[in-house]
C-alpha cells in the first residue's frame, strides 16, 4: 500500500507557490459556507472539480471513495432531522430540508476534495513553509507537519499489521462492512502501541538536536511566486468578495427553511 499522499506530477497546480494553494484552499472554504441553496453551490463545486482535474488528484479521491460515499449518504439523510420547512414530502423530509441536506452534502464534499487537492499537489515541507510565510508560528507549523507525516505512517502500519495477521490465517475480508470493521478493531492496539513508541523516539530525537533553542530560523527551501500565482489570487479574492456581497444581499437562501 502506498501511504504517501503527495502525487509527483508536473501540473500547473503543482508548480504554484504553496502560499497560493493554501489561500485558494481558504477561499474555497469561505465561499462554500455562504450559501444554503444547492444551485448556488454548484459553480463552486465545478471550480473545485476543475481544480482536481488540473491537479490530477483523482487517484487520492479514488482511495477514499468508500468514505466519500458513506459521508454522502449519511449527510443526505441526517441533515433532514436538523432542518424543516413548509412543504412536506414524506417521513421527516420536507422540500426545504431536502434542499438544505443536498447543499450541506455538497459543502462537505467540496471541503474534503479541496483538502485532498492541497495535500496531493503540495509536499509536506512546502505546505508547512507556506503556512509559516503566511504568519503561522514555526512550532505550530512543525506540529502540523508532524501530524501530516503520522497519518500515512499510521495507515501503513495498520496495513502491515493486517497483512501479517492474514498470513497467520485471520480472515479480514469476509462478511458485511460492519463485521469487517469489527475485525479490524483488535488490530488498532498494536497500531497505537507502535505510534506511541515512535512518537517517544521522535521526541527524544528532537531534544537531542536542541529543538526550540533559537527563535530565529532559516530554511533551505525558498518560495517564489509568479504571474500565474498573482492572477489566481486576485481572481480568487474577487470571487470571494462577490460571493460575500451576494450573500449580504440575501441570495442563496432557502425560503421557508427552519434550522434547529
N, C-alpha and C positions, 0 to 999 in steps of 0.2 A: 504493500500500500504506500502510495506517495503522499506523505503528510505535508509536504510543502504547499503553501497556498499561493505563493507568487508564481506567475506564469511568465516565463522568459521569452516574450515576443517583442519584436521591433515595430510596435504600432505607434501611431501618433499620440495615443494616450500614454503609453509607456514613456515616451520622450518628454512629456510635460514635466514642469517643475513640481516637486512634491507639494509645495505650498499651494499651487494652483489646484491640484487634485483634492487637497484637503478642503479648500474653500468651496470648490464645486460640490463636494460632499455635504458641506454645511448648508450651502444654498438649497440643495435638494430637500434637506430636512425642513428648512424654514418654509419653503413653498408648499410642500405636500401637506403640512398640518393646517394650512389656512382654509381649506375648502372641505365641505362635508357632502357635496353633491358629486356623484361619480363622473358625469361628463366633464366637470372642471378639473378632475384629476387625470383624465386620460391623456391630455397633452404632456403632462409631467411624466407620466408613465412611459409614453412614447419616447420622450427625450432620454430617459434612463435606459430604455431598451436599445436605442441608437448608440448610446454610450457603451453599452455592453457589447454590441456588435463591433464597434470600432476598436474596443479593447480586447476582443476575442476572449471574453471571460466565461463563455458558455460552459467550458469544461468544469469550472468550480461550481457553477449553478447546477449542473447535472449531478455533481457529487452530493448535493444537499437536496435533491429533488423530492425525496420522501418527506423531509422536514418541511419543505415549502408546501407540499400537498396537504400534509396534516394541518399546518397552520392556516392554510386557505379554507379548508373545510370547517374547522372549528371556529374560525373567525366569522365566517358567513352565518354560522348557527348562533354563537353565543352573543354577538352584538345585538341580536333581536330581543334578548332578555334585558338589555340595559337601555333600550330606547323604545318608544311607541309613537303612534301617530293617529291621525283622524280617519284613515282609510284602512279598515281591517280586511285582511286577505284570508288567512286561515291560522288556526292554532294560536300562537303568541306573535305571529308575524303580521305586521301592518305594512302598507306600501312604503311609508316613510322610514320605518325601522329597517326594512329590507334594503332601501337605497343607502341608508346610513351604514349598514353592515357591509355592503359592497364597497363603499368608499373607504371604510376603515381597513378592509382587506387589501385594497389597492395601496393604501398608505403603508401598511405593514410590509407588503412585498416590495414596494419602492425603496423603503429604508434598508431592507435586507440586501436587495440587489445592489443598491448604491454602495453599501459596505463591502460586498463581495468584489465589486469593481475596483474599489480603492485598494483593497488588500491584494487583488490579483495583479495590479499594474504597478505597485509600489513596493520596493524592497523594504524590509523592516527598518534598516538603518536610515534609509531615505525618509520614511514616514516619520520616524521619531525626530530626526534633524529638522524636518519641515515644521513639526509642531513646536520645536524649540525656537526656531527662527520666527515663528509667529507669536512668540511670547510665553510659551509654556515653560515652567521651571524645569531644569535638567533632571532633577530627581523624579519628578512626575513622569517626564518623558522616558526615563530609564525604566520606571515601573511598568509603563505601558509596553515598552519594548520587551521586557522580560515576560509579561503576560502573553504577548503575541507569540513568543517563542515557545512558551509552555503548552499552548493549545495544540499545535501539531505534534509536539513531543509526547504529550499525554495520549493523543489519539493513536500515535504509532505504537506506544507501549500497550495500549488496550488491544490493538490488532495483533501484536506479537504474542501477548499472553493468550488471546483467543486461539491463535494458530497452534500454540504449544498444547493447549487443552484438547484441541481437535485431534492432534497426533496421539493423544492418550485415550481417545475414544469418546470424548464428550460431544454430544450432538447439539449443535447450536443453531441449526438451520431448519429443523422440523417444527411443526406447529404454527399457530397463528401469530400475529405480531406481538400480542400480549405475552404469550408463552415464550417467545424468543427473547423479549425484553427481560422477562423474569430469569431466564437462564444466564443473562449477562450480568445480573446483579452481583453474584459471588465473585465475578472477575474484577469488580471495582476495588475490592480490598487490596490485592497486590498492586493495582494501579496507583491507589492512594499512597501506599507504603513507598513505592518506587518514587513517586513525585515528591513526597516529604523528604526522603533521603537525598534526592537530587537537589532540592531546594536548600537543604542544610549544607551540602558541599558547596553549592553556589555561593551561599552567604559567607562561608569561610574563605573562599577564593577572593571575594570582594574585599573582605577585611585585610587579607594578606597583601592586596595591591593598593591599600590606602584609599579606598573609595570614599569620596566626600572630603578629602583632606584639603582641597583647594576649591574655592568658589568659581574662579575663572577657568574656563576650559577652552581648548582648541579642538578642532575637528578636522580629520583628514579629508572627509567628503565635503566638497564645495557645491553649492546650489547655484544654478543660473536660470534665469527666466528669459524667454524670448518673446517675439511679437505674437506668436500663437497664444502664449500664456496670457498676455495682456488683453488680447481680443476676447478670449473666453471669460476672463474675469470681469471685463467691462460688460460683455453681453449677459453673463450670469447675474451681475449686480443689477442691471436694468430690468431683467426678468423678475428678480425678487421685488424691486421697487414697484413695478406694475402690478404684481400679484398682491402686494400689501395694499396698494391703492384700491384695487378691485374688491378685496376683502373688506376694506374700510367702508366701501360703498354698499356692502351687503350682498355682493354677488357670490354665488357658490353655496348659499344656504339652502336647506330643505324646508319649505313652508310646512308648518304643522307638525314638525318634529319635536318630540319631548324626550330629553335625555335624563336618565336617573343619576 
